[in-house]
């Protein structure tokens, strides 16, 4: 990538783009740039920054307030120590990087060039920008409406006031080409390059693709068992008892194995034992000015009681109202289904046979639309609840969305299975919902973003070619930055995990009735890998690295689904004619037996999760050894310190004794 020169005369590689609003005053720009360049000792970030020149063509329309930020190699190394980056040590263990010990790390050669990946460098720069804090300023210079409080993050304040439009890391074109080729540009029967994904995009994105890959391979046994059931037991529901039993064991074991696999990945990537940084308030958080009891800094405070009132008196009733509307739409679907069946029964033809699938297709489309509308409403409500931390905001948003999506997608299936007890209709509805939702998702997630991005790219390339012919050369830096600034912003893995959560539900809850569900999900996941990989590389801006150690709250969501799967499959087993034949006279006795078996299976599930360690034994030993070495080093340091103090004290006493004979 092209090198830039800071006003200090230092050459640097641009890592992060900062775009300010077009109406930002020169006074505010000069103030921000000086704070970015200032030394850390006086409250600056000690980074390098240079303004981006105007692009090719249409200079008057382009925003001139675009800046490229980078850092010297030494500054990045000290930043790696500040953020607690873990790297491989000479003994093969993963340890927190320190500049004093830098030559003892495996990959550190010479002056450290290439020791840190570009994703890590960009994460460090973003961290240093986020930790820029207001000092004596009462407001952003030239913007009296943007008030500043001592100790408050400057970048977050600029974002919340709309002065800072966006901040994003730049793509590395050569690295991106190599990653694209090994990842999705050639069809292959091999594992994804997770280490390369992690090197380029960070641990959070790599863990998502690792989970997608793991989930796909875990579905293969279900698919292999499901195909014979589909081919030979299409109308014989007596034999799905065995498939349901297999389902119970499968959904428990794969989640436990995933925890072990993700722990191994996180350890190799240095995030397993990495401590989480202290969370700063979200940019949109507001409240009455006060002192934070933890940091002692002046910042907005918002009463927790007021937030709880908003959650329980507004958000909760709204969610319940949405669930009621979903139930109402479901009943309309059943009326349409009944009408289609009656038409087909009166005069069965080829077209009336097709008509039987129309209500399910319409309902599947309506479900997707309702999920989308509810998502925007949930985001608005969660923002209105005014959560201080980003993690708290995400947890409340995920809970709202999961509850509604689960009810909206699975309520009709539960009704058909346990109220209507119509297994043929259940199979048809499950197949239609699954296939329709996958087609819609592939259109929204793959084709539409690809088409929109192709349009953006063509516009930019036309502008470039007005002045020069590229002849296959790398895009000039100014044009590359403008092109990436116009790309869609990657909003994280929320929607991707949500889609996998729903697919996991379709397979674990009802696949014993429709055994081909696992096969369809495997095919969907294979296309998902390629479409998501393409979007990450060419549709979205490059996201900042997320040093995650696991998939977070989604692990709990999948485990909750597996518990529901135990109850659902036990109930489906109880409804099978094969099991009912053992209790011809007493339905209550059947229910008691099913409840007892369900409790035993749940106990077995929790016992299994207890017996299978979340972290492999060899990693536990390495972590324990590191902790022991750290404690021993701390004890040694204390002993040396105490020894020096005693020695200094004794030398002072000795000199006093020596001076006694000469005293009068």
NORVENVEN-V332437 format. One line per field, one symbol per residue. psi: psi as a letter, one per 20 degrees, with the letter a starting at -180 (. if undefined). burial: + if it has 9 or more other ideal C-beta (glycine too) atoms within 8 Angstrom, else -. A space follows every 10 residues. Layout:
# NORVENVEN-V332437
psi: ???
burial: ???
This chain:
# NORVENVEN-V332437
psi: qpqrprhijp pqppgqpopr qhjpqhghgg gghhhhhqqh hjjailrpqq qprqapqkhh hqpilpqppa qrghhhghhh hgikpprprh jirpqppqhh jhijqgioqc jjpigprhgg ghggggghgh jpqqeipirp pinhinqqqp iqpgghghgh jjgogqpqqq qogghhgggg gigiippqmr qqmhhhgghg irhghhhghg gggghghhig hgghhhghgh hikgjnihji gghgghgggg hgghhghggg ghhgghghik igjpqpqppq qqhiprappa ppighjqprp qpphhhghgh ghiggghggh ghhghghghg hhghghghgg ghghhgnorg hhhhhhiggh gghgghgggh ggghggghgg ghghimpgqh ggggghgggg gggghgghhi ghgggggigh lnhghggggg gggggghggg ghghhfgghg gghhggghgg hgggihhqph ljrqpqgghg ghghhirqpp jajghghggh ghghggghgj ihhniighgh hggghghhgg ghggghhigq qpqqpomqia jcihghghhh hhghhggghg hhghiphggh himhhohghg gggggghghg hgghghgghh hoqhpqghhg ggghgggghg gghggggggh ggghgggggh hggghhhhig hjq.
burial: ---+-+---- -+-+++++++ +--++--+++ ++++++++-- --++++++++ ++--++---- -+--++++++ +-+-++++++ +++++++++- --+++-+--- -+--+--+-- -+--++-+++ ++++++++++ -+++--+-++ +++--+-+++ +++++++++- +-++--++++ -++-++-+++ --++------ -+++-+++-+ ++++++++++ ++++++-+++ -++-+++-++ --+---+-++ +-++++++-+ ++++++++++ +++++++-++ ++-+------ ++--+-+--+ -+----++++ ++----+--+ +--+++-++- -++-+++-++ --++-++-++ +-++------ -++-++++++ ++++++++-+ +--++-+++- +++-+++-+- -+++++++-+ ++++++++++ +++++++--- --+-++++++ ++++++++-+ +++-++-+++ -++--++--+ +-+++----+ ----++++++ +++++-++-+ ---+-+++++ ++++++++++ ++++++++++ ++-+++++++ +++++++-++ ++++++++-+ +--++-+++- ++++++++++ ++++++--++ --+------+ +-++--++-- ++--+--++- -+--++--++ -++-++---- ---------- ---------- ---------- ----
